[in-house]
């Protein structure tokens, strides 16, 4: 994790934090997620309606163990337009466009484009 700290009024203040990542080194006994796929990759919904994102993973070395420390995490770039919960359910809030990001524990991610209509 990376943390940005600034000095405000003589005190250090956390300005921003990066995502917490867990990654395996290459050549070890365990592997990382190579990429994620999302179904649907693009969706149009109406306000107050919702849908669930299904995520599948592809591993860098499928014959090695995959130690999952954290589940896939979801985040919306415009939560006022489309919100997403930790299980991947997206809900339309108001008309507009938003991008939902699904992150694996090593930082691999996929984008899901969401359009919300009235």
C-alpha positions in Angstrom: 0.0 0.0 0.0 1.2 3.5 -0.8 0.1 6.5 1.4 0.3 10.1 0.4 0.9 12.4 3.4 0.9 16.2 3.5 1.7 18.7 6.2 -1.3 20.8 7.2 -1.1 23.2 10.2 2.1 21.5 11.5 0.5 18.0 11.5 1.0 15.2 9.0 -2.3 14.4 7.3 -3.1 11.4 5.1 -4.2 12.7 1.7 -4.8 9.5 -0.1 -4.1 5.7 0.0 -3.6 3.2 -2.7 -5.3 -0.2 -2.9 -3.8 -2.9 -0.7 -2.3 -5.6 -2.9 -1.1 -9.2 -2.3 1.1 -10.6 -5.1 3.2 -13.8 -5.4 6.8 -13.6 -6.8 7.4 -15.3 -10.1 9.1 -18.7 -9.9 7.5 -19.6 -6.5 5.0 -22.3 -5.5 2.0 -20.0 -5.9 0.7 -17.8 -8.7 -1.2 -14.6 -9.4 -4.2 -13.7 -11.3 -3.3 -12.9 -14.9 -6.5 -11.2 -15.9 -10.2 -10.9 -15.0 -13.2 -11.2 -17.2 -16.6 -9.7 -16.4 -20.0 -10.6 -17.5 -21.5 -8.3 -18.6 -18.7 -6.1 -19.8 -21.2 -3.4 -20.7 -24.7 -2.8 -19.4 -27.5 -0.3 -19.7 -30.0 -0.1 -16.8 -32.8 2.1 -15.6 -32.7 4.2 -12.4 -33.4 2.1 -9.3 -32.7 -1.2 -11.2 -29.8 -3.4 -10.5 -27.7 -6.3 -11.9 -25.0 -8.6 -10.6 -21.5 -8.7 -12.2 -20.0 -12.2 -12.6 -16.2 -12.4 -12.5 -14.0 -15.1 -13.8 -10.2 -15.3 -13.4 -7.3 -16.6 -15.4 -4.1 -17.5 -13.6 -0.6 -16.8 -14.7 0.5 -20.4 -14.0 -2.7 -22.6 -13.8 -0.7 -25.6 -12.5 0.5 -23.7 -9.4 -1.5 -23.0 -6.3 -3.5 -19.8 -6.0 -3.6 -18.4 -2.4 -6.5 -16.0 -2.2 -6.0 -13.6 0.6 -8.7 -11.2 -0.5 -11.9 -11.5 -2.6 -12.4 -9.5 -5.8 -13.2 -5.9 -4.8 -15.5 -3.6 -6.7 -15.5 0.2 -7.0 -17.5 2.8 -9.0 -15.9 5.9 -10.5 -19.2 7.7 -10.2 -21.2 6.3 -7.2 -23.8 9.0 -7.5 -24.7 7.5 -11.0 -24.1 3.7 -10.3 -23.2 2.2 -7.0 -21.7 -1.2 -6.4 -21.5 -3.4 -3.3 -18.8 -5.8 -2.2 -20.7 -8.7 -3.9 -20.7 -7.0 -7.3 -24.4 -5.9 -7.4 -24.6 -2.6 -9.3 -27.6 -0.2 -8.7 -28.6 2.7 -10.9 -28.9 5.9 -8.9 -29.4 8.6 -11.5 -29.1 9.0 -15.3 -25.5 9.1 -16.6 -22.5 6.9 -17.3 -20.1 5.2 -14.8 -17.3 2.7 -14.9 -17.2 -0.1 -12.4 -13.8 -1.6 -11.6 -13.3 -5.1 -10.3 -9.8 -5.7 -8.7 -8.0 -9.0 -7.9 -5.7 -9.1 -4.9 -2.6 -8.6 -7.0 -4.0 -5.5 -8.8 -5.3 -7.1 -12.0 -8.5 -5.4 -12.9 -11.4 -5.2 -15.4 -13.7 -2.3 -16.3 -17.4 -2.6 -16.7 -19.2 0.3 -18.5 -22.6 1.1 -17.1 -25.1 3.5 -18.6 -28.1 4.5 -16.4 -31.2 5.9 -18.1 -34.4 7.4 -16.6 
